Structures are given as C-alpha cells and as structure tokens.
Amino acid sequence: MAKDDWQKVEGQGWLSLGQFGQINPRDWGPGVDKHIFTAEHPDGGYYIMRGKEASGTYEFEFDSPFVLLGGAKGPNLEMVITPLVRGQYGVRFREWQESPGNSAWSGE
C-alpha cells in the first residue's frame, strides 16, 4: 500500500483498521455535543494523538484530520472521522508520511 492511499471503514463500536489496530469513535453521551474515540495499537496499548502527552481517549471534530502516533516503530496514522446515519461513523485513514520526531510513547 502506498502511503498516500486512503482506506475506509464504516460502522459503530470497535472498527478494525486491519494491520493498524482498531478504533472506537463515539459520542460523549446523551445531550452532550462532544465526540470522542479510543484507538488501540496493533502491538497492544493505545495510540497517542499528536500534540497530546498520554494515550487514552481523545475528543475530535468531525471531518477534521488528526494524527495518531504509534511510537518509535509506528505505524503513525492520519485519520478523518465522519458521521453517518443511525449512529454509525466513517473512518478514513492512511499511514502518516512525516516523522513524529522525539515523541514520547509508552505503548502501555
């Protein structure tokens, strides 16, 4: 797969990203206009969102690209999450082409 080839998955709950792990996009809760996700790394542990210091669950905006860092061995992913009908999500993702530099990643 070339690094500029986008892949796409759709659904709700934990969505498989194939060899890149899985992601669980969701709403914060009833009556709260906040969207969150948790992304599991294929080697165990969780991805870190670029610009954050710890792995875990992050807030996101629909249709706004963001980057997940997978540590020294990668993979690093660029991602866009879009709302679909009936509470489902569309997740577009591809390998991120830039180096994360000296990003801390525990893999825990």
N, C-alpha and C positions, 0 to 999 in steps of 0.2 A: 504494500500500500504506500503510495506517495504521501509525503507529509501534508500536502495541500488537499487531499481527498477527504471531504466531509462524510461521516457516517451518520445515520439517524436511527433512533429507536423511539417508539411511542408506547404509551400505556400509563398505568398508575402503580404505585408501590415501588418495590425494588426493580429497577430496569437493568438488564445486562448490557454492559459495554464491551462484551466479548473478552478479548485478551487484556482489556484495560480495567477490568473490575466491574463495579456496579454503582448505580446512583439511585437515590430515593428523593425526588422532588415532591414537595407538598405545601399546602397552606399551613400557616401557623395555627389557625383554629377558627371556629365559627365567629364571625363578626370582626375579625382582625385582618386588615388588608396587608398581610406580610407573607412573603413566600420564602421557604427555606429548603435546603437539601443537605443530605449527608452522602458522601461518596467514599466507597471502600476501594482501596488499592488492591490490585491482583495478588500481591505478595503478603497480604494481611495489613492490618492497620487502616488508616484513613488518609486521603489526600489532604493537603493544605491549600487553601485558597490563596492565590498570590496577594501579598500585602497583609496577610494575617500571620500571627505568630504561633498559633496552635491548631492542631487538627480538630475536627469536630463537625458541627452543624453550622451552616452559614446562611445568611439572608442573601437573596438575589432579586434582580429586577427582570421581568420578562423581556425577551428579545435583546438583552444587553450581554455582549460577550464577556466572559471571565476566564481566568486561567487557573487550573489545578496543578500543583507541583507534586510530583511523585518521588522526590528525593534524589539522591546522587545517581541512582541507576535509572530513574524515570519509571514510567513514561510521564511526561508533562502533557496536559491536555488543554486545548482551547474548547470552550463549550458555550452553547446558547440554548436556553430553555424557553419554550413557547407553550402557552396554554392551549389546550384542545377542548373539545366538547366532553361533557359528562365527567369532569374532574380528571381528565387524562392530560398528559404532558407529552410534548415532542422535545426530544433532546438531540441536538446536532453536536457532534464532537469530532475532533481531529487532533493528531499529535501537534503540539506547540513547537514551533521551529526555533525559538530563541532559547538560549541557555538561561537557567534560573539564577546563575551566579552563585554566591555563597548563601544559599537559602538553608535555614535550619529545618531539618525534618527528622522526626523521631521514628516514624514508621510504627508507632505504637497505637 
